[in-house]
């Protein structure tokens, strides 16, 4: 479902250093600045806030950054918690003017969580977590097999049971995070050692194609591509889904790993 659409046009010759200081974030300023670059970012940000339906009122141009991926395609980084959509599609062209279009879309599902546990009855812990997700109005659409892996980071602990889950939710990324933290706490999660043993760990791996960079939330997961226990079950669920920054499919990521896991095909009728 299309939530909003915005377009904007900026005369490249009319942008100035003053515009750059008002519009660009610090990470955008690290790029090679020229009139075309500044005008493009200005136009895209205007288009985004038009698509949001608010305009700039109550927001700041620096609530979002726009960078280019390795293929030169621009993407949005959100520094503020915006809700109502899980996909942001942008296009930008330059001539005498910078012309941009932003489409905000709410697709069913396409929010992916990684769950892990290595304390007690591990399969039961995963089932309990899935049950709580459903009870807290997070609709589960797909659940991967269980992937048994050695611990990551801190190695003096038991093996982990890991799954990836696709859910549907109306919650914004930050509100979703807060709900997941509450579920972890309700299950008795204790944070004593970094990467240490845990009864349950629930991470937001992807929220549609959104890229979020806030103080306490990074989406996609900051270390996703290095962890087979995220990548491989993610590929099992939706192998053609592409990382929004790397633009690489889950299958391609998964194929790059040497097998370091065991798979348990489980019966989910009990949750």
Secondary structure, DSSP 8 states (H G I E B T S, - for coil): -EEEEEEEEEEGGG--HHHHHHH--HHHHTS---HHHHHHHHHHHHHHHHHHTSTTTT--GGGEEEEE-TTS-EEEEESS---S-SEEEEEEEESSEEEEEEEEE--SS-EEEEEEE-SSSHHHHHHHHHHHHHHTT-EEEEE--EEEE--SS--SS--EEEEEEEEE--S-HHHHHHHHHHHHHHTT----STT---S-EEEEEEETTBEEEETTEEES-TTGGG-HHHHHHHHHH-TT-B-TTT--BHHHHHHTS---EEEE---GGG-
